[in-house]
Amino acid sequence: MDPDSVAKAFVEHYYTLFDANRGALANLYQEGSMLTFEGQKIQGSQNIVAKLTSLPFQQCQHSITTVDCQPSGPAGGMLVFVSGNLQLAGEQHALKFSQMFHLMPTPQGSFYVFNDIFRLNYA
């Protein structure tokens, strides 16, 4: 299992779901998962998806600039750091963002998001 390939595939899957159907992201989190969104901590799959689906925009398009990853710990986890642009419908300028995922393996051989930290980058 090549960590860079896993990270790239995860990032593509995550942002495709986010842009098309945020509610479907629930399957990528578990009850022990935590999201820190602009400093606000939210725990649990249902609460995280409630936060993401309540954001004040309906349509957006992520464009990824960089994806960096590292193996994390003896359990086979992975840290994935993403930077890119977020274009909101009706807005002229894209917003720059950074997001960090701590992925943990599932018994089924896939990964879930254990930790997720999101920040907009202001110039």
Contacts in CASP RR format, 6 or more apart in sequence:
PFRMAT RR
TARGET T0000
AUTHOR 0000-0000-0000
METHOD contacts of the structure
MODEL  1
MDPDSVAKAFVEHYYTLFDANRGALANLYQEGSMLTFEGQKIQGSQNIVA
KLTSLPFQQCQHSITTVDCQPSGPAGGMLVFVSGNLQLAGEQHALKFSQM
FHLMPTPQGSFYVFNDIFRLNYA
3 69 0 8 1.000
3 70 0 8 1.000
3 71 0 8 1.000
3 78 0 8 1.000
4 69 0 8 1.000
6 69 0 8 1.000
6 78 0 8 1.000
6 103 0 8 1.000
6 111 0 8 1.000
7 67 0 8 1.000
7 68 0 8 1.000
7 69 0 8 1.000
7 78 0 8 1.000
7 80 0 8 1.000
7 103 0 8 1.000
8 67 0 8 1.000
10 80 0 8 1.000
10 101 0 8 1.000
10 103 0 8 1.000
10 111 0 8 1.000
11 64 0 8 1.000
11 67 0 8 1.000
11 80 0 8 1.000
11 82 0 8 1.000
14 25 0 8 1.000
14 28 0 8 1.000
14 101 0 8 1.000
15 62 0 8 1.000
15 64 0 8 1.000
17 23 0 8 1.000
17 24 0 8 1.000
17 25 0 8 1.000
17 28 0 8 1.000
18 25 0 8 1.000
18 52 0 8 1.000
18 60 0 8 1.000
18 62 0 8 1.000
19 59 0 8 1.000
19 60 0 8 1.000
19 61 0 8 1.000
19 62 0 8 1.000
22 49 0 8 1.000
22 52 0 8 1.000
22 53 0 8 1.000
22 55 0 8 1.000
23 49 0 8 1.000
23 52 0 8 1.000
23 53 0 8 1.000
25 48 0 8 1.000
25 49 0 8 1.000
25 52 0 8 1.000
26 45 0 8 1.000
26 46 0 8 1.000
26 48 0 8 1.000
26 49 0 8 1.000
28 112 0 8 1.000
28 113 0 8 1.000
29 35 0 8 1.000
29 44 0 8 1.000
29 45 0 8 1.000
29 48 0 8 1.000
29 49 0 8 1.000
29 112 0 8 1.000
29 113 0 8 1.000
29 116 0 8 1.000
30 44 0 8 1.000
30 45 0 8 1.000
30 112 0 8 1.000
30 114 0 8 1.000
31 43 0 8 1.000
31 44 0 8 1.000
31 45 0 8 1.000
32 43 0 8 1.000
32 44 0 8 1.000
32 45 0 8 1.000
32 114 0 8 1.000
33 43 0 8 1.000
33 44 0 8 1.000
33 45 0 8 1.000
33 48 0 8 1.000
33 112 0 8 1.000
33 113 0 8 1.000
33 114 0 8 1.000
33 115 0 8 1.000
33 116 0 8 1.000
34 41 0 8 1.000
34 42 0 8 1.000
34 43 0 8 1.000
34 44 0 8 1.000
34 48 0 8 1.000
34 114 0 8 1.000
34 115 0 8 1.000
34 116 0 8 1.000
35 41 0 8 1.000
35 42 0 8 1.000
35 43 0 8 1.000
35 48 0 8 1.000
35 51 0 8 1.000
35 52 0 8 1.000
35 116 0 8 1.000
35 117 0 8 1.000
35 118 0 8 1.000
36 42 0 8 1.000
36 115 0 8 1.000
36 116 0 8 1.000
36 117 0 8 1.000
36 118 0 8 1.000
37 51 0 8 1.000
37 52 0 8 1.000
37 118 0 8 1.000
38 118 0 8 1.000
38 119 0 8 1.000
38 120 0 8 1.000
39 119 0 8 1.000
40 51 0 8 1.000
42 48 0 8 1.000
42 51 0 8 1.000
48 116 0 8 1.000
57 88 0 8 1.000
57 89 0 8 1.000
58 89 0 8 1.000
59 88 0 8 1.000
59 89 0 8 1.000
60 86 0 8 1.000
60 87 0 8 1.000
60 88 0 8 1.000
60 89 0 8 1.000
61 86 0 8 1.000
61 87 0 8 1.000
62 84 0 8 1.000
62 85 0 8 1.000
62 86 0 8 1.000
62 87 0 8 1.000
63 84 0 8 1.000
63 85 0 8 1.000
63 86 0 8 1.000
63 87 0 8 1.000
63 94 0 8 1.000
64 82 0 8 1.000
64 83 0 8 1.000
64 84 0 8 1.000
65 83 0 8 1.000
65 84 0 8 1.000
65 85 0 8 1.000
66 81 0 8 1.000
66 82 0 8 1.000
66 83 0 8 1.000
66 84 0 8 1.000
67 80 0 8 1.000
67 81 0 8 1.000
67 82 0 8 1.000
68 80 0 8 1.000
68 81 0 8 1.000
69 78 0 8 1.000
69 79 0 8 1.000
69 80 0 8 1.000
69 81 0 8 1.000
70 78 0 8 1.000
70 79 0 8 1.000
71 77 0 8 1.000
71 78 0 8 1.000
72 78 0 8 1.000
72 79 0 8 1.000
72 102 0 8 1.000
75 104 0 8 1.000
75 105 0 8 1.000
76 104 0 8 1.000
76 105 0 8 1.000
77 102 0 8 1.000
77 103 0 8 1.000
77 104 0 8 1.000
77 105 0 8 1.000
77 111 0 8 1.000
78 102 0 8 1.000
78 103 0 8 1.000
78 111 0 8 1.000
79 100 0 8 1.000
79 101 0 8 1.000
79 102 0 8 1.000
79 103 0 8 1.000
80 100 0 8 1.000
80 101 0 8 1.000
80 102 0 8 1.000
80 103 0 8 1.000
81 98 0 8 1.000
81 99 0 8 1.000
81 100 0 8 1.000
81 101 0 8 1.000
82 98 0 8 1.000
82 99 0 8 1.000
82 100 0 8 1.000
82 101 0 8 1.000
83 96 0 8 1.000
83 97 0 8 1.000
83 98 0 8 1.000
83 99 0 8 1.000
83 121 0 8 1.000
84 96 0 8 1.000
84 97 0 8 1.000
84 98 0 8 1.000
85 94 0 8 1.000
85 95 0 8 1.000
85 96 0 8 1.000
85 97 0 8 1.000
86 94 0 8 1.000
86 95 0 8 1.000
86 96 0 8 1.000
86 97 0 8 1.000
86 120 0 8 1.000
87 94 0 8 1.000
87 95 0 8 1.000
88 95 0 8 1.000
95 120 0 8 1.000
95 121 0 8 1.000
96 120 0 8 1.000
96 121 0 8 1.000
96 122 0 8 1.000
96 123 0 8 1.000
97 118 0 8 1.000
97 119 0 8 1.000
97 120 0 8 1.000
97 121 0 8 1.000
98 118 0 8 1.000
98 119 0 8 1.000
98 121 0 8 1.000
99 116 0 8 1.000
99 117 0 8 1.000
99 118 0 8 1.000
99 119 0 8 1.000
100 115 0 8 1.000
100 116 0 8 1.000
100 117 0 8 1.000
101 113 0 8 1.000
101 115 0 8 1.000
101 116 0 8 1.000
102 113 0 8 1.000
102 114 0 8 1.000
102 115 0 8 1.000
102 116 0 8 1.000
103 111 0 8 1.000
103 112 0 8 1.000
103 113 0 8 1.000
103 114 0 8 1.000
104 111 0 8 1.000
104 112 0 8 1.000
104 114 0 8 1.000
105 111 0 8 1.000
106 112 0 8 1.000
END
